[in-house]
Amino acid sequence: MKRTIPYVMVALAAAALLFVSCGNGGKASGPVKKVGGSIVFALTGDIAALDPAQAYDFTTNPVVNEITEGLLRFSPTGELLPNLAEKWESPDPKTYLYTIRKGVKFSDGTPLTVDDVVFSLNRTRDAKTASPLAWMFGSVADIAKVDDSTVKVTLKQPDAQWRYAVATTAGHIISKAYYDAHAANFGKPDGGLLGTGPFVYKSWKTGSEIVLERNKNYWDAANGPFIDKVTFKIVAEGATRVTGLKTGEVTATATLPLDLIPVVQGMADVTVQGVEGFTDDWIAFNTKKAPFDNPNVRKAVIYAFNAKDVLDNIVKDTGIAAKNQPVGPALWTYSKDTWQAFQDKAEDYSYDLAKAKAALAKTKYAKGFKAKILTDGDAFRINTAQALQQSVKAVGIDLEIEKVTNEELTSRQFSGKRNYDIVMGGWGSDYPDPAANIQPFLSSANVGDGGSNFAVYVNKKVDALLDEQVTLADDAKRAALLTQALTLANADAPYIFVDHPKIFFAASKKFGGYTMSPIWYWDSILRTAYIGK
């Protein structure tokens, strides 16, 4: 998903030894959940909007996912499960039918209808919405009402990834009537958001906090929600978030500073868990802006960058080397031999000053140049930017670090203007599929406003391979085409993929009722959560 992803993702996690958790698709289990209590979830920055069509980052999603819901949802192991759609079928490769669950109400008591579903999906798909999720609808020809309980999605051609889209915020449903009445300020603090999710929007003090309360009209009341109130507090300083965990002022936090993870692990009343995720830390060159429109300049920077030093001294055991590729072992969900063979032979641009100087000598910038690298205050990104800044001095490159807020970084990353030389960020696969970490980065369809091709990379041969693989049902054939696309892109060097971070989860041991997964960012984390003793 992306998205601007903090280096260490920390979300609400069950204390496994104290509570019996219920999975995303299972029934609530363990002790009887007592309704009540409140929690504080500390965010690193403000949210982008109260709008699922704009929820595509690890700050916005945890909030919006509690207010609106998708047609389907993911299990902790990545399987698709019913949600607002009680069942679905695909009678042919270009047709999907979704049966909408009866009796579902929006939090204001009005019924969910097929018209709301069609409106919501088409709104996110509409270019005027400028949704960063719109690319997921690239193969969609039509979304229409069949009858009062059925929605039909017709594709232009078969799409191996469409099945997942409606389990993301791209498939979240809003009230058409509410949107029509609040079109001018929808998603803003005074306009808010109305959904069917387990929590109701109450207030948003920009730069300070977002408050949600339990939805008493929730359709799945037997399984939640159990918590009365959640306050998402914006706490920019990592040390302050860690202190909040220790004092109990913070129930959970969305990021942990790398150097303070051992401190949190040592807290008696906090649980920290780590899992290998579907994520990347990356650095993108603006390939449409000089001097980075020259591939040899890009290669010079990559060869001059001592990624191993970053891995050894910054990442340590919180991630694994990316070998300059966006797909890590955890995301090899099929054709593992094909992916391993590709990784074994791919150019990883290991640190080599001689190669860096030779690449730069092939350009008019042989004596060096000046440029800027855009980042926010995230500890990993700042430290990595500084490491890159220092290392490229050896080849005459003067790299200035432009530090902005997390909100501005997100805005500029996804803006079609691409007003940066180099930009840093993170990414989490939208689906349990390697293509979800390839297509967003490399497809030329994603270079416009709201698009996730941060390098503004265009290669027609790569586009053709990506367009072909998505039409196939055979995953082995898809893997062959995807690795071909990566081989071509790697030769052009539009990105530096630094590492695949592990996902760390920290929460008070009083918190229970939720099972985490590598794609937790599509979950309603608090739907089944509760506060214990």
ROVEXTI-578499 format. One line per field, with one value per residue (C-alpha): x, y, z; residue number from 1. Coordinates in nm, 4 decimals. Example, Ala and Ser with C-alpha at 12.3 -4.5 7.8 and 13.67 -1.06 7.14 Angstrom:
% residues 2
east c(1.2300, 1.3670)
north c(-0.4500, -0.1060)
up c(0.7800, 0.7140)
resi c(1, 2)
% end
This chain:
% residues 533
east c(0.0000, 0.1375, 0.2100, 0.4481, 0.5405, 0.7281, 1.0362, 0.9180, 0.5457, 0.3937, 0.0288, -0.2050, -0.1200, -0.2645, -0.0628, -0.0497, 0.0222, -0.2557, -0.5389, -0.6943, -0.7163, -0.9737, -0.8595, -0.9952, -1.2405, -1.3136, -1.5638, -1.4658, -1.3068, -1.1541, -1.2995, -1.6211, -1.5395, -1.6583, -1.7744, -1.6062, -1.2820, -1.0791, -0.7384, -0.4847, -0.3075, -0.0114, 0.0449, 0.3625, 0.1743, -0.1683, -0.3888, -0.4304, -0.8122, -1.1152, -1.1801, -1.1098, -1.0377, -0.7386, -0.6416, -0.3195, -0.0597, 0.0204, -0.0988, -0.4368, -0.5358, -0.5517, -0.8067, -1.0197, -1.0301, -1.2292, -1.4964, -1.5494, -1.5257, -1.4580, -1.6679, -1.4156, -1.1332, -0.8095, -0.7492, -0.4237, -0.2675, -0.3912, -0.7009, -1.0054, -1.3051, -1.6630, -1.7354, -1.9965, -2.0303, -2.1503, -2.0409, -1.8824, -1.8234, -1.6505, -1.8540, -1.5912, -1.2464, -1.3893, -1.6961, -1.7261, -2.0560, -2.0819, -2.3842, -2.4237, -2.4954, -2.8521, -2.9252, -2.6089, -2.6565, -2.4400, -2.3556, -2.6432, -2.8918, -2.9596, -2.9381, -2.6464, -2.7679, -2.6242, -2.6422, -2.3968, -2.1612, -2.1707, -2.1291, -1.8333, -1.6387, -1.6982, -1.5996, -1.2619, -1.2170, -1.3022, -0.9949, -1.1547, -1.1216, -0.7437, -0.7329, -0.3936, -0.5907, -0.7402, -0.4755, -0.6421, -0.9375, -0.7217, -0.8731, -1.2335, -1.4740, -1.7951, -1.9414, -2.3180, -2.6208, -2.7763, -3.0543, -3.1091, -2.8501, -2.5976, -2.3152, -2.1492, -1.7924, -1.6954, -1.3291, -1.1786, -0.9566, -0.8780, -0.6916, -0.5154, -0.5052, -0.8591, -0.9824, -0.7835, -0.8823, -1.2167, -1.0470, -0.8424, -0.9596, -1.0267, -1.3245, -1.4483, -1.8056, -1.9358, -2.2897, -2.3875, -2.6475, -2.3936, -2.1392, -2.3961, -2.4841, -2.1196, -1.9460, -1.7815, -1.6125, -1.6261, -1.3258, -1.2270, -1.2585, -1.5920, -1.7273, -1.6217, -1.7001, -1.9938, -1.9442, -2.0578, -1.7426, -1.7162, -1.6374, -1.7948, -1.6129, -1.6488, -1.3788, -1.0509, -0.8291, -0.5732, -0.2214, -0.3473, -0.5932, -0.8772, -1.1486, -1.3731, -1.6464, -1.8073, -2.0683, -2.3789, -2.5373, -2.2562, -2.3844, -2.1543, -2.2181, -2.1531, -1.7878, -1.7342, -1.6691, -1.5972, -1.3963, -1.5991, -1.3526, -1.0242, -0.8157, -0.5523, -0.2961, -0.0406, 0.2934, 0.5740, 0.8662, 0.9571, 1.0978, 0.7693, 0.5727, 0.8003, 0.7643, 0.3870, 0.3990, 0.5957, 0.3641, 0.0455, -0.0567, -0.0216, -0.1871, -0.0105, 0.1994, 0.2366, 0.6170, 0.9090, 1.2447, 1.5019, 1.7369, 1.4582, 1.3158, 1.5268, 1.3958, 1.0353, 1.1096, 1.2280, 0.9059, 0.7193, 0.3714, 0.4223, 0.4236, 0.6441, 0.6176, 0.7971, 0.7058, 0.8621, 0.6497, 0.5717, 0.7431, 1.0285, 1.2339, 1.3206, 1.4886, 1.3463, 1.5246, 1.3106, 1.3966, 1.2275, 1.4441, 1.8111, 2.0558, 1.8611, 1.7134, 2.0494, 2.0696, 2.4470, 2.4000, 2.1540, 2.3926, 2.6760, 2.4715, 2.3725, 2.7268, 2.8538, 2.5945, 2.7207, 2.3938, 2.5668, 2.6836, 2.3224, 2.2079, 2.4804, 2.4573, 2.1010, 1.8752, 2.0605, 1.8164, 1.5011, 1.5031, 1.6739, 1.8774, 1.6620, 1.9359, 1.7972, 1.4690, 1.1133, 1.0135, 1.1428, 1.1243, 0.8082, 0.6237, 0.7306, 0.3827, 0.4144, 0.6882, 0.9504, 1.2195, 1.1718, 1.2018, 1.5061, 1.6828, 1.6142, 1.7455, 2.0611, 2.1621, 2.0234, 2.2623, 2.2416, 2.4637, 2.6905, 2.9093, 3.1856, 3.3402, 3.5322, 3.2098, 3.0424, 3.3140, 3.3153, 2.9385, 2.9539, 3.2428, 3.0090, 2.7957, 2.8446, 2.8441, 3.1825, 3.2962, 2.9814, 2.6653, 2.4244, 2.0821, 1.8296, 1.6875, 1.3357, 1.2464, 1.0612, 1.1798, 1.1484, 1.4660, 1.5489, 1.4957, 1.6955, 1.9854, 1.9826, 1.9635, 2.2649, 2.4527, 2.3738, 2.4731, 2.8119, 2.8846, 2.8174, 3.0636, 3.3340, 3.2222, 3.1697, 2.7963, 2.6682, 2.3373, 2.1250, 1.8674, 1.5256, 1.3376, 0.9593, 0.6646, 0.5224, 0.2109, 0.4116, 0.6225, 0.3081, 0.1574, 0.4669, 0.5312, 0.1887, 0.1624, 0.1796, 0.4147, 0.6930, 0.8755, 1.1804, 1.5163, 1.5313, 1.2628, 1.2615, 0.9738, 0.8414, 0.5939, 0.3806, 0.2449, -0.1245, -0.1879, -0.0221, 0.1253, 0.4734, 0.3129, 0.1748, 0.5290, 0.6277, 0.3427, 0.2879, 0.6571, 0.7239, 0.4071, 0.3898, 0.0171, 0.1160, 0.3216, 0.0327, -0.1364, -0.1985, 0.0233, 0.2805, 0.5517, 0.7706, 1.0615, 0.8356, 0.9796, 0.8613, 0.9742, 0.7368, 0.8830, 0.8323, 0.4762, 0.4036, 0.5284, 0.3318, 0.0184, 0.0498, 0.1169, -0.1890, -0.4167, -0.2890, -0.4323, -0.1109, 0.1071, 0.4186, 0.3884, 0.3217, 0.6403, 0.8434, 0.7083, 0.7457, 1.1108, 1.1729, 1.0206, 1.2381, 1.5497, 1.4815, 1.3985, 1.7028, 1.9235, 1.7670, 1.8180, 1.5225, 1.5195, 1.7401, 1.5636, 1.7441, 1.5799, 1.2652, 1.1721, 1.0256, 0.6949, 0.7103, 0.3966, 0.3830, 0.0882, -0.0088, -0.0520, -0.4050, -0.4953, -0.6232, -0.8504, -0.6604, -0.4311, -0.1728, -0.0612, 0.1906, -0.0929, -0.2439, -0.2816, -0.6082, -0.7537, -0.9932, -0.7496, -1.0024, -1.3076, -1.2579, -1.0211, -1.0913, -0.9280, -0.8557, -0.7345)
north c(0.0000, 0.2152, 0.4864, 0.6792, 0.4021, 0.4607, 0.2438, 0.0375, -0.0240, -0.0727, -0.1457, -0.2797, -0.6403, -0.9049, -1.0154, -1.3788, -1.5228, -1.3304, -1.3314, -1.5638, -1.3639, -1.3968, -1.3806, -1.1479, -1.4038, -1.6050, -1.5737, -1.3966, -1.6470, -1.6613, -1.4798, -1.2855, -0.9374, -0.6599, -0.3589, -0.0422, 0.1366, 0.3617, 0.3553, 0.6040, 0.5240, 0.7535, 0.8524, 1.0059, 1.2713, 1.3899, 1.1897, 1.2772, 1.2834, 1.1144, 0.9466, 0.5855, 0.7032, 0.8920, 0.6314, 0.4915, 0.5355, 0.3922, 0.7021, 0.7481, 0.3831, 0.2865, 0.5661, 0.5289, 0.1469, 0.1811, 0.3994, 0.2398, -0.1181, -0.3105, -0.5658, -0.8310, -0.8480, -1.0397, -1.3119, -1.2903, -1.5276, -1.3402, -1.5327, -1.3384, -1.3453, -1.2131, -0.8715, -0.6275, -0.8764, -1.2010, -1.3950, -1.3413, -1.5369, -1.5058, -1.6876, -1.5989, -1.4318, -1.0860, -1.0907, -1.0621, -1.0717, -0.9508, -1.0253, -0.7457, -0.8507, -0.7790, -0.5769, -0.3666, -0.0073, 0.2995, 0.4347, 0.6872, 0.3993, 0.4324, 0.1077, 0.0152, -0.0262, -0.1498, 0.2097, 0.3088, 0.0330, 0.1271, 0.4954, 0.4356, 0.2131, 0.4415, 0.7474, 0.5990, 0.4895, 0.8358, 1.0354, 1.3506, 1.2006, 1.1762, 0.8699, 0.7033, 0.3780, 0.4419, 0.2283, -0.0795, -0.0135, -0.0003, -0.3155, -0.2297, -0.1569, -0.1160, -0.1324, -0.1688, -0.2664, -0.5980, -0.5975, -0.4816, -0.7245, -0.7732, -0.5647, -0.6644, -0.5669, -0.6182, -0.6132, -0.5081, -0.8135, -1.0763, -0.9316, -1.1635, -0.8907, -0.7512, -1.0154, -0.8429, -0.4818, -0.4830, -0.5994, -0.2763, 0.0805, 0.0895, -0.1320, 0.0649, 0.1883, 0.5284, 0.6653, 0.8270, 1.0416, 1.1630, 1.2414, 1.4338, 1.6409, 1.7078, 1.7113, 2.0479, 1.9419, 1.5614, 1.4021, 1.7253, 1.7922, 1.9722, 1.7330, 1.4022, 1.0563, 0.8173, 0.4442, 0.1017, 0.0301, -0.0505, 0.3083, 0.6482, 0.9691, 1.2306, 1.4949, 1.5843, 1.8590, 1.8918, 1.8398, 1.7130, 1.4208, 1.2264, 1.0831, 0.7859, 0.6195, 0.2769, 0.2258, 0.1012, 0.0115, -0.2188, -0.5133, -0.7731, -0.6763, -1.0280, -0.9939, -0.6248, -0.3487, -0.3695, -0.0529, 0.2632, 0.5224, 0.5525, 0.8680, 0.8811, 1.1230, 1.2889, 1.2540, 1.3393, 1.2651, 0.8983, 0.9275, 1.0806, 0.7898, 0.5438, 0.7326, 0.7220, 0.3441, 0.3223, 0.5515, 0.4046, 0.7317, 0.5556, 0.2183, 0.1590, 0.3472, 0.3458, 0.3687, 0.2936, 0.4646, 0.2030, 0.2805, 0.2539, -0.0840, -0.2634, -0.0185, -0.0989, -0.4715, -0.4371, -0.2786, -0.5097, -0.3903, -0.3770, -0.6531, -0.6212, -0.8685, -0.8780, -1.0376, -1.0374, -0.8091, -0.7316, -0.3950, -0.1929, 0.1071, 0.2868, 0.5892, 0.7094, 0.9171, 1.1579, 1.0104, 1.2976, 1.5639, 1.6333, 1.5004, 1.1881, 1.1497, 0.9888, 0.6217, 0.6441, 0.9226, 0.7043, 0.4088, 0.6265, 0.7225, 0.3619, 0.2278, 0.5072, 0.4291, 0.1893, 0.0071, -0.2627, 0.0016, 0.1176, -0.2409, -0.3147, 0.0073, 0.1346, -0.1545, -0.4242, -0.7084, -0.5044, -0.5865, -0.7813, -0.6648, -0.5841, -0.6503, -0.3473, -0.5270, -0.4490, -0.8113, -0.9841, -1.3538, -1.3127, -1.1972, -1.4931, -1.6368, -1.8517, -1.9843, -1.9481, -2.1174, -1.8614, -1.5718, -1.7176, -1.7774, -1.4180, -1.2808, -1.4924, -1.3487, -0.9932, -0.6972, -0.5664, -0.2601, -0.3387, -0.0552, 0.0059, 0.3533, 0.2575, 0.1629, 0.4778, 0.7007, 0.5115, 0.5509, 0.9239, 0.9660, 0.8591, 1.1694, 1.5458, 1.5427, 1.3743, 1.6442, 1.6105, 1.8121, 1.9382, 1.7913, 1.7538, 1.4484, 1.4848, 1.3057, 1.3511, 1.3185, 0.9394, 0.8128, 0.5522, 0.7870, 1.0727, 0.8453, 0.6774, 1.0129, 1.1302, 0.8109, 0.8640, 1.2303, 1.1383, 0.8495, 1.0329, 1.3081, 1.0627, 1.1057, 1.4807, 1.4869, 1.7501, 1.6179, 1.8502, 1.6945, 1.8623, 1.7615, 1.8124, 1.6873, 1.3420, 1.5057, 1.7121, 1.4128, 1.2134, 1.5016, 1.5612, 1.1915, 1.1391, 1.4713, 1.4549, 1.7561, 1.5373, 1.8441, 1.6635, 1.5333, 1.2293, 1.1204, 0.8661, 0.6548, 0.3134, 0.0799, -0.2138, -0.4610, -0.4040, -0.7726, -1.1045, -1.1116, -1.0034, -0.7945, -0.5637, -0.4500, -0.4215, -0.2723, 0.0357, 0.1312, 0.0572, 0.0905, 0.4142, 0.4211, 0.5364, 0.8463, 1.0946, 1.2692, 1.0206, 0.7635, 0.5488, 0.5482, 0.7801, 0.7587, 0.8706, 0.5663, 0.4822, 0.1739, 0.0393, -0.3114, -0.3191, -0.1911, -0.4651, -0.7391, -0.6015, -0.5656, -0.9232, -1.0933, -0.9502, -1.1137, -1.4655, -1.7212, -1.9246, -1.7838, -1.9606, -1.7772, -1.4540, -1.4999, -1.5459, -1.2215, -1.0280, -1.1266, -1.0244, -0.6835, -0.6452, -0.7391, -0.4611, -0.2061, -0.2971, -0.2144, 0.1335, 0.1827, 0.4141, 0.3220, 0.2169, -0.0533, -0.0526, -0.3200, -0.5160, -0.4067, -0.6374, -0.5263, -0.4614, -0.4390, -0.2808, -0.2447, -0.2523, -0.6040, -0.5041, -0.4928, -0.8088, -0.9476, -0.8918, -1.1123, -0.9263, -1.0098, -0.8771, -0.6801, -0.5414, -0.2000, -0.3099, -0.4341, -0.2784, -0.3250, -0.2388, -0.4247, -0.7232, -0.5587, -0.5202, -0.3964, -0.6579, -0.6313)
up c(0.0000, 0.0228, 0.0884, 0.3151, 0.5506, 0.8746, 0.9050, 1.1991, 1.1862, 1.5288, 1.5733, 1.8300, 1.9146, 2.1420, 2.4387, 2.3347, 2.6786, 2.8492, 2.5976, 2.3447, 2.0237, 1.7533, 1.3941, 1.1307, 1.0064, 1.3183, 1.5966, 1.9143, 2.1509, 2.4955, 2.7957, 2.7642, 2.6400, 2.8618, 2.6654, 2.7807, 2.8246, 2.6035, 2.4406, 2.3070, 1.9813, 1.9126, 1.5479, 1.4070, 1.2110, 1.1062, 0.8726, 0.5046, 0.5144, 0.6658, 0.3334, 0.2317, -0.1233, 0.0237, 0.2860, 0.1493, 0.4227, 0.7632, 0.9449, 0.7768, 0.7384, 1.1085, 1.1579, 0.8439, 0.8701, 1.1908, 1.0285, 0.6867, 0.5615, 0.2423, 0.0601, 0.1637, 0.4172, 0.4611, 0.7166, 0.9170, 0.6634, 0.3562, 0.2525, 0.1343, 0.3691, 0.3479, 0.4966, 0.3606, 0.0779, 0.2331, -0.0759, -0.4156, -0.7327, -1.0685, -1.3342, -1.5938, -1.5794, -1.6544, -1.4280, -1.0495, -0.8631, -0.5020, -0.2853, -0.0317, 0.3243, 0.4401, 0.7514, 0.7504, 0.8635, 0.8533, 1.1973, 1.1720, 1.1390, 0.7647, 0.5644, 0.3410, -0.0182, -0.3450, -0.4665, -0.1922, -0.3033, -0.6712, -0.5883, -0.3550, -0.5935, -0.8895, -0.6869, -0.5941, -0.9542, -1.0925, -1.1996, -1.0537, -0.7054, -0.7555, -0.5330, -0.4923, -0.4997, -0.8444, -1.0138, -0.8636, -1.0962, -1.4088, -1.5557, -1.4601, -1.7462, -1.5464, -1.1951, -1.1903, -0.9841, -1.0835, -0.8239, -0.4669, -0.3318, -0.6136, -0.7594, -1.0852, -1.1712, -1.5344, -1.6302, -1.9643, -1.9494, -1.6869, -1.3895, -1.1443, -0.8808, -0.8940, -0.6491, -0.3732, -0.4426, -0.2611, 0.0609, 0.0652, 0.1227, -0.2540, -0.1724, 0.1290, 0.1210, 0.2230, 0.2446, -0.0856, 0.0887, 0.3430, 0.0735, -0.1321, 0.1734, 0.2638, -0.0749, -0.0088, 0.3149, 0.3022, 0.4708, 0.6446, 1.0185, 0.9802, 0.7181, 0.8626, 0.7340, 0.7684, 0.7306, 0.8479, 1.0516, 1.4221, 1.5210, 1.4597, 1.3810, 1.6540, 1.6116, 1.4454, 1.5830, 1.3058, 1.4267, 1.7615, 1.7723, 1.6118, 1.8363, 1.7500, 1.9542, 1.9463, 1.6740, 1.8552, 1.5211, 1.4108, 1.2084, 1.3686, 1.7302, 1.8624, 1.7671, 1.8498, 1.8955, 2.2663, 2.3262, 2.3903, 2.2698, 2.0839, 2.0658, 1.7941, 1.9364, 1.7094, 1.8848, 1.6458, 1.8753, 1.8989, 2.2495, 2.3659, 2.2217, 2.3990, 2.7267, 2.6798, 2.6498, 2.9727, 3.1698, 3.0229, 2.8603, 2.5245, 2.4706, 2.1389, 1.8885, 1.5129, 1.5159, 1.7386, 1.6959, 1.5976, 1.8822, 2.1399, 2.0392, 2.3041, 2.5639, 2.4758, 2.4689, 2.8267, 2.9528, 3.1894, 3.0885, 2.7109, 2.4512, 2.1423, 1.8582, 1.5230, 1.1923, 0.8486, 0.6352, 0.2717, 0.2928, 0.1408, 0.2393, -0.0825, -0.2387, -0.5728, -0.8360, -1.0377, -1.3784, -1.5607, -1.4001, -1.4693, -1.3719, -1.2744, -1.6208, -1.7019, -1.5907, -1.5445, -1.2901, -1.1033, -1.1124, -0.9870, -0.6804, -0.6124, -0.6440, -0.4188, -0.1523, 0.1142, 0.1763, 0.3810, 0.6257, 0.6671, 0.7171, 0.9716, 1.1720, 1.1307, 1.0299, 1.2276, 1.3014, 1.2285, 0.8563, 0.5797, 0.2804, -0.0233, -0.2840, -0.4658, -0.5411, -0.4218, -0.3535, -0.0418, 0.0504, 0.2601, -0.0522, -0.2651, -0.2209, -0.5347, -0.7687, -0.4957, -0.7078, -0.9860, -0.7435, -0.5699, -0.9022, -1.0043, -0.6740, -0.7017, -1.0390, -1.0235, -1.0046, -0.6498, -0.7073, -0.4147, -0.2888, -0.5427, -0.5748, -0.8874, -1.0639, -0.9318, -1.0738, -1.4030, -1.4401, -1.3651, -1.6101, -1.8913, -1.8283, -1.8429, -1.4624, -1.4265, -1.1818, -0.9743, -0.9174, -0.6521, -0.5740, -0.2918, -0.1190, 0.0247, 0.3466, 0.6743, 1.0335, 1.0557, 1.2271, 0.9638, 0.6721, 0.8243, 0.9188, 0.5772, 0.3977, 0.5961, 0.5082, 0.1396, 0.1646, 0.3079, 0.0745, -0.2539, -0.1591, -0.2667, -0.6289, -0.6105, -0.5481, -0.3039, -0.1704, 0.0438, 0.2770, 0.2632, 0.5779, 0.5806, 0.7847, 0.7239, 0.5778, 0.3275, 0.2321, 0.1545, -0.0418, -0.2531, -0.3118, -0.4629, -0.6445, -1.0218, -1.0098, -0.8623, -0.7321, -0.5959, -0.7169, -0.4914, -0.2457, 0.0357, 0.1583, 0.2430, 0.0840, 0.1904, -0.0612, -0.1202, -0.1761, -0.0832, -0.4338, -0.5622, -0.8384, -0.5715, -0.4923, -0.8584, -1.0580, -0.8375, -0.8574, -1.2245, -1.4318, -1.6305, -1.5527, -1.2027, -1.2849, -1.2649, -0.9736, -0.6932, -0.8613, -0.6823, -0.9507, -0.7436, -0.9888, -1.2764, -1.4527, -1.8050, -1.9981, -2.2633, -2.2459, -1.8703, -1.9144, -2.1675, -1.9338, -1.6405, -1.8505, -1.9751, -1.6410, -1.4759, -1.7361, -1.6598, -1.4210, -1.4147, -1.1368, -1.2640, -1.5954, -1.4086, -1.2043, -1.5234, -1.6701, -1.3453, -1.3078, -1.6696, -1.5940, -1.2845, -1.4813, -1.7339, -1.4650, -1.2591, -1.5563, -1.5638, -1.1864, -1.1070, -0.7358, -0.4481, -0.2465, 0.0862, 0.2981, 0.3747, 0.7298, 0.9845, 1.1314, 1.5032, 1.7161, 2.0599, 2.2936, 2.6558, 2.7902, 2.8851, 2.5166, 2.3480, 2.0797, 1.7560, 1.5471, 1.3406, 0.9860, 0.7306, 0.5667, 0.8870, 0.7237, 0.5604, 0.8900, 1.1342, 1.4201, 1.6898, 1.5590, 1.7908, 2.0386, 2.4080, 2.7262, 2.9914, 3.3477)
resi c(1, 2, 3, 4, 5, 6, 7, 8, 9, 10, 11, 12, 13, 14, 15, 16, 17, 18, 19, 20, 21, 22, 23, 24, 25, 26, 27, 28, 29, 30, 31, 32, 33, 34, 35, 36, 37, 38, 39, 40, 41, 42, 43, 44, 45, 46, 47, 48, 49, 50, 51, 52, 53, 54, 55, 56, 57, 58, 59, 60, 61, 62, 63, 64, 65, 66, 67, 68, 69, 70, 71, 72, 73, 74, 75, 76, 77, 78, 79, 80, 81, 82, 83, 84, 85, 86, 87, 88, 89, 90, 91, 92, 93, 94, 95, 96, 97, 98, 99, 100, 101, 102, 103, 104, 105, 106, 107, 108, 109, 110, 111, 112, 113, 114, 115, 116, 117, 118, 119, 120, 121, 122, 123, 124, 125, 126, 127, 128, 129, 130, 131, 132, 133, 134, 135, 136, 137, 138, 139, 140, 141, 142, 143, 144, 145, 146, 147, 148, 149, 150, 151, 152, 153, 154, 155, 156, 157, 158, 159, 160, 161, 162, 163, 164, 165, 166, 167, 168, 169, 170, 171, 172, 173, 174, 175, 176, 177, 178, 179, 180, 181, 182, 183, 184, 185, 186, 187, 188, 189, 190, 191, 192, 193, 194, 195, 196, 197, 198, 199, 200, 201, 202, 203, 204, 205, 206, 207, 208, 209, 210, 211, 212, 213, 214, 215, 216, 217, 218, 219, 220, 221, 222, 223, 224, 225, 226, 227, 228, 229, 230, 231, 232, 233, 234, 235, 236, 237, 238, 239, 240, 241, 242, 243, 244, 245, 246, 247, 248, 249, 250, 251, 252, 253, 254, 255, 256, 257, 258, 259, 260, 261, 262, 263, 264, 265, 266, 267, 268, 269, 270, 271, 272, 273, 274, 275, 276, 277, 278, 279, 280, 281, 282, 283, 284, 285, 286, 287, 288, 289, 290, 291, 292, 293, 294, 295, 296, 297, 298, 299, 300, 301, 302, 303, 304, 305, 306, 307, 308, 309, 310, 311, 312, 313, 314, 315, 316, 317, 318, 319, 320, 321, 322, 323, 324, 325, 326, 327, 328, 329, 330, 331, 332, 333, 334, 335, 336, 337, 338, 339, 340, 341, 342, 343, 344, 345, 346, 347, 348, 349, 350, 351, 352, 353, 354, 355, 356, 357, 358, 359, 360, 361, 362, 363, 364, 365, 366, 367, 368, 369, 370, 371, 372, 373, 374, 375, 376, 377, 378, 379, 380, 381, 382, 383, 384, 385, 386, 387, 388, 389, 390, 391, 392, 393, 394, 395, 396, 397, 398, 399, 400, 401, 402, 403, 404, 405, 406, 407, 408, 409, 410, 411, 412, 413, 414, 415, 416, 417, 418, 419, 420, 421, 422, 423, 424, 425, 426, 427, 428, 429, 430, 431, 432, 433, 434, 435, 436, 437, 438, 439, 440, 441, 442, 443, 444, 445, 446, 447, 448, 449, 450, 451, 452, 453, 454, 455, 456, 457, 458, 459, 460, 461, 462, 463, 464, 465, 466, 467, 468, 469, 470, 471, 472, 473, 474, 475, 476, 477, 478, 479, 480, 481, 482, 483, 484, 485, 486, 487, 488, 489, 490, 491, 492, 493, 494, 495, 496, 497, 498, 499, 500, 501, 502, 503, 504, 505, 506, 507, 508, 509, 510, 511, 512, 513, 514, 515, 516, 517, 518, 519, 520, 521, 522, 523, 524, 525, 526, 527, 528, 529, 530, 531, 532, 533)
% end
